[in-house]
Amino acid sequence: MIIITEARSILTIRRLCLIFGFFFFAFSVSPTSAAKTEAVSITGSEGGVSVFPRISYFEDPEYRLTVYEAAALEEEGQFKVVESGYSGIGYPRSSIWMAFKLHNPTDEEHTLYLEYLNHIPEDIWLFQRDESSLEEFDEVFSSIREEGAKRPLNQLRPVFETTLKPGETRQYFVKTVDKTGQAVYVDFLIWNPKELESTKTLEIVFYSTAFGIFLIIMLLSLILFISLRQSSFLYYSGYIFFSILVWGKTSGLIPNITNSTSLIEHFWIYSGLMVAFAMMFGRAFLQTKKYLPKLDILLRLNVLVGLSQIPLFYLGMYSLSIDFLKVSMLGFPLLIFSGLLRWRQGNSLALIFSGAWLLYTYAVFSYPFRDNGFLVQDITALHIPIIAAIVETTLLFITLTLQARQTHKANEKIKQDYLLLVQNHAAELGKQVEEKTRQLVSEKQRAEKEARTDALTNIANRRSFIQSGKHIISQSQQGNTLCGMIQMDADFFKSVNDRYGHAAGDEALRSMAQSICESIGSNDVAARMGGEEFAIITPCTDLKTLLLVAERIRKKIETSVIIHDEQTFQITCSFGCALYQTNDDLDSLLQRADKALYVAKKTGRNCVKIEGYEC
């Protein structure tokens, strides 16, 4: 049954892809016609009055026209008007010139603000002059791209100031330049200063509240991820983070509060990462890899398409980047259908999940419809997607929290069942635990012994010797007693390895270690320091006793016969001794014993030396 349902869903998704593809390609052209426009009469009390449709435009694919050349083309009737009924003309790959006129029929001078109804263009110029005098144009530039650039007025979208004298008709030309393929709207809004300021204040409050909600939900998601270790919370917090950057740029809030070109220029990267995190969140929440494996493949492909925005951006392939982003947007309807299928499979929260993404899909897909002149672009239309995103984000967080609660309840039930099982098998488990504990203690003791013992000779290793030596020296310092150090090294040991083989050399080392252990006291500590070098530290001793111990070991080794593979041989050792002195530490005591050993090696070997004197 699940396979049949999934197959039907795949067929439905294919059909939807064809439909959305048709819209994406169809949206590349908006119906236009050549015409000259009449002036818009103003009263001075305008509160966001649109100049559309009394505005025309011209495409400059080579980015070469000057304002005077554009004015001549407009006079010749080369400018076009949009006939679709709405101001969006799609995503032109050229500079766009717009032309319109304002007429002041009143007896008073009016100062007004002209607002371009889109925050996105990188660079925009407004040229204006009195139509009757044909004087030179006054130029004002606005940019959100260049480092240190600023807008003429601190608003969410490009705003320009203009003043009309009584009876004056002013001519306006606007040039937009954006080589990244952003949407263009052939429209301006007319504001009186008071209305513009009050509207901006309301918008700032609205956006601040919206992004405050986004930020709170993101932080809560991170906290829940740290607490519960569920990847869906991490992906969701990443999705919200990049949503804040995308909606912050789309709303105009980021360009309004910062001149950071990095936050502005990387818009397509943020959009791609937002899509990628959305797909990863959907996969984790719905567990599509387990329950919808075929759809999971499509979601993973959307993740890759979203991540592709990074290399495409840095390679300067903006057109391809936009096309890839359009394709990745198909992942949102895919999330809706995946949620519906999981709901059919018994996941009740998946229905809320699908409803939330339905709202978000509306918010996302409303943009290309407005961009291409199929829907109206006004102040209200700008805010509706943000409202939809807030509702969607809140619903998804609630759904995610409910899922975590269900998971917690399921884990609690498993825990209770486990505790009941433990109670029913307490005696048996107690024995197993006791036996396991004994094994662990034994293993621990064995591991500790191995850590302290040289594997070849079965006596202490260098690490263990250093710990014991420091302890003995500390006792000597505290009790004002003596201790001694013996350094010994096999004579001509390399020749043993060369003549009899390394296995025979290992046997010789074992014989040396046995001779040492048989010749020292129970409080003495002997260790293999490395290679054929050994060391012995003896607590509470004097010079005579120290020399007797060294000589006893030397004679024992000298008289020992080593047998290996039917071969017999003998070895000798050289010894260096040092007696503890005030302010000695382990390193200094070893160094003095090592110097004595060096003297023994230089004066014939197979002998004992102490502080430069022959025994």
C-alpha positions, -999 to 999 in steps of 0.1 A, spaced: 0 0 0 29 24 9 46 16 -24 14 24 -44 9 56 -25 44 67 -31 43 59 -68 12 80 -72 29 109 -53 59 107 -76 36 110 -107 18 140 -91 51 157 -84 63 152 -119 32 169 -132 36 198 -108 72 202 -119 61 206 -155 35 232 -144 60 251 -123 85 249 -150 60 263 -175 54 293 -151 91 299 -146 98 300 -183 66 319 -191 75 346 -165 106 357 -184 85 380 -206 59 406 -196 35 422 -223 46 457 -232 39 483 -259 54 516 -269 37 548 -256 42 582 -241 28 588 -207 9 618 -192 20 636 -160 7 626 -126 -10 655 -108 -1 659 -71 -18 676 -42 9 675 -16 -10 651 7 -1 619 -11 3 588 12 19 562 -11 1 570 -44 15 550 -73 26 566 -106 18 534 -124 6 531 -152 17 566 -161 53 555 -163 73 540 -192 106 522 -194 134 513 -218 159 484 -217 196 493 -221 214 459 -225 248 475 -230 246 498 -199 257 528 -220 229 554 -222 232 588 -206 202 605 -192 201 629 -222 202 600 -246 174 583 -226 154 616 -227 158 617 -265 146 581 -269 116 589 -246 107 619 -267 109 597 -298 84 573 -282 110 545 -278 100 539 -242 74 512 -234 46 509 -209 36 476 -192 3 463 -204 -1 434 -179 -19 456 -154 8 453 -128 43 469 -126 66 438 -126 86 432 -158 105 401 -147 143 397 -145 159 416 -173 196 412 -180 200 449 -187 200 484 -173 164 497 -170 155 534 -176 121 546 -163 104 579 -172 75 597 -156 63 632 -149 47 650 -119 26 681 -122 17 705 -94 -16 722 -102 -18 739 -68 -8 774 -58 17 760 -32 52 746 -34 53 709 -23 82 688 -11 75 651 -17 93 618 -16 95 593 -44 99 557 -32 110 529 -56 88 499 -47 117 474 -45 146 473 -21 168 450 -42 185 470 -70 222 474 -64 225 509 -80 197 533 -88 199 569 -101 171 595 -102 175 624 -126 149 653 -125 144 687 -141 117 713 -149 101 701 -181 95 736 -194 130 749 -190 149 718 -202 177 727 -178 203 702 -168 192 672 -148 197 671 -111 212 636 -102 208 616 -70 224 582 -66 214 553 -42 233 520 -37 234 491 -14 263 474 -31 295 495 -29 315 497 3 305 528 23 276 535 0 246 551 15 211 560 4 199 596 1 173 589 28 174 563 55 145 542 44 138 505 38 137 511 1 153 537 -22 137 571 -16 144 604 -33 133 639 -24 117 662 -50 102 697 -48 75 710 -72 68 747 -75 32 760 -81 22 750 -116 55 732 -123 57 699 -142 89 680 -135 104 653 -156 120 622 -140 143 596 -154 154 566 -133 182 542 -141 185 509 -123 217 487 -127 218 452 -114 238 425 -133 227 397 -110 193 393 -126 170 408 -99 134 417 -105 125 451 -118 92 470 -110 82 499 -132 66 520 -105 73 547 -78 52 557 -48 46 594 -40 47 603 -3 44 635 17 70 636 45 46 630 74 30 599 58 64 585 48 78 588 83 48 573 100 47 544 75 84 538 80 80 537 118 52 511 115 73 490 91 103 491 114 82 480 144 66 453 123 99 439 109 116 442 143 88 422 159 90 396 131 127 391 132 126 391 170 102 361 167 125 344 143 155 350 166 137 337 197 126 305 178 161 300 164 177 303 199 150 279 214 158 254 187 195 256 194 188 251 231 166 221 224 192 206 201 219 209 228 195 194 253 179 166 233 206 160 206 180 158 179 194 168 145 160 182 133 164 211 158 199 219 145 187 219 109 157 240 118 178 266 136 201 268 106 170 272 83 157 301 105 192 318 106 194 320 68 157 329 66 165 359 88 192 369 63 171 363 33 139 380 46 161 408 61 175 415 26 141 411 10 123 434 34 151 460 31 158 459 68 195 448 65 204 475 40 186 500 63 206 492 94 240 483 80 264 492 51 280 457 53 284 447 17 290 411 27 255 406 41 240 422 10 261 407 -18 258 371 -6 220 371 -9 219 341 -33 242 321 -11 219 327 19 189 318 -2 205 285 -13 216 276 22 181 284 35 167 259 10 193 233 18 186 235 56 149 235 49 153 202 30 175 187 56 151 197 83 122 181 64 141 149 58 150 146 95 115 155 108 96 132 84 123 105 85 119 102 47 150 81 43 132 53 63 96 58 52 98 76 18 131 65 3 123 77 -33 111 111 -23 141 113 0 163 111 -31 146 142 -45 150 161 -12 187 153 -11 190 165 -47 174 198 -36 199 200 -8 227 198 -34 210 224 -56 207 248 -27 244 243 -18 254 249 -54 247 286 -49 280 289 -32 303 279 -61 280 295 -87 281 328 -68 319 329 -65 322 319 -102 301 349 -111 274 327 -128 245 348 -115 220 338 -142 226 301 -137 225 307 -99 190 322 -102 178 293 -124 191 268 -100 174 286 -71 141 285 -90 146 247 -94 154 243 -57 121 261 -48 103 230 -61 115 214 -29 89 232 -9 59 216 -27 78 184 -23 79 189 14 42 194 14 35 161 -4 60 143 17 42 155 48 8 144 35 22 110 27 36 106 62 3 118 76 -14 90 56 11 66 71 0 76 106 22 106 116 -5 131 128 20 160 132 29 157 95 -4 173 86 6 205 105 40 203 89 24 203 54 1 232 63 30 253 75 50 247 44 19 254 23 19 289 38 56 293 32 52 281 -4 27 308 -9 51 334 5 79 322 -18 59 317 -50 41 350 -47 74 367 -55 78 354 -91 41 362 -98 46 398 -86 80 401 -103 65 392 -136 34 414 -134 8 387 -126 1 401 -91 1 436 -77 32 449 -60 23 474 -32 31 480 5 6 454 16 20 428 -8 54 433 6 43 424 41 21 394 34 50 370 27 67 380 60 35 374 79 31 340 62 68 332 71 61 341 108 31 318 109 50 290 91 80 293 114 58 293 145 38 263 134 69 243 124 85 251 158 53 240 176 52 208 155 89 201 161 84 206 199 54 183 199 74 157 181 102 160 207 76 156 234 62 125 217 98 112 215 104 120 251 72 101 262 82 72 241 116 72 257 100 74 291 79 44 284 109 25 272 127 35 304 97 23 326 96 -10 307 133 -14 312 130 -7 349 102 -32 352 124 -58 334 153 -50 358 130 -56 388 118 -89 374 153 -101 368 171 -85 397 188 -115 410 200 -128 377 212 -94 366 229 -89 400 250 -120 395 258 -109 359 269 -75 372 290 -90 399 307 -113 375 312 -85 350 326 -63 378 351 -90 387 361 -93 351 365 -55 348 386 -53 380 408 -81 367 411 -65 334 419 -32 350 446 -47 372 461 -65 342 460 -33 322 476 -13 350 503 -40 353 509 -39 316 512 -1 317 538 -4 344 557 -34 331 581 -39 302 566 -65 280 599 -83 271 616 -86 305 585 -85 328 601 -59 351 591 -22 355 593 0 324 607 35 322 573 52 330 568 31 362 604 37 372 601 75 370 570 74 392 587 51 418 620 70 417 604 103 423 586 88 453 618 73 468 637 106 463 608 125 480 610 101 510 648 107 512 643 145 512 616 143 539 635 118 561 669 132 554 681 97 543 702 85 515 693 65 483 713 53 454 710 51 416 726 23 394 727 27 356 738 -4 337 742 -12 301 751 -45 282 785 -45 267 788 -50 229 751 -59 227 749 -51 190 774 -79 183 750 -103 201 722 -94 178 744 -95 147 759 -129 156 731 -148 172 700 -129 160 675 -105 176 656 -134 193 688 -143 211 693 -107 221 658 -107 236 667 -138 255 698 -120 268 677 -91 280 654 -115 299 684 -131 315 698 -97 325 664 -88 341 663 -121 360 698 -116 373 689 -81 385 657 -93 403 676 -121 420 703 -96 432 683 -67 447 663 -63 478 625 -61 481 625 -23 485 647 -17 455 631 -8 422 646 -20 389 634 -12 354 643 -15 318 649 21 306 651 12 269 671 -11 246 698 -29 267 698 -2 294 685 -9 329 684 12 361 680 4 398 672 28 426 678 16 462 662 35 492 679 40 526 714 29 515 750 41 517 779 41 493 792 7 504 759 -10 501 752 6 467 785 -7 454 779 -42 467 745 -43 450 760 -32 417 789 -57 420 765 -85 429 745 -79 398 776 -76 376 790 -110 387 756 -126 384 752 -115 348 789 -123 340 785 -159 352 751 -166 336 750 -188 305 724 -179 279 710 -207 258 691 -200 226 684 -224 197 711 -248 209 735 -219 211 752 -207 243 768 -174 250 775 -150 278 774 -112 282 788 -86 305 775 -52 317 790 -19 327 777 -1 357 775 36 368 764 45 404 755 77 421 745 84 457 718 109 465 730 144 474 711 174 488 689 191 462 691 161 439 660 152 419 655 121 398 668 136 366 700 149 382 706 116 400 701 96 367 725 120 349 753 115 375 748 77 374 749 79 336 782 99 336 797 71 359 784 45 334 801 64 306 834 62 325 829 25 330 824 21 292 855 40 285 877 22 310 874 -14 299 837 -22 304 824 -50 328 831 -29 358 814 -6 383 821 32 385 808 58 409 812 95 405 844 91 385 862 66 408 870 30 400 858 4 424 
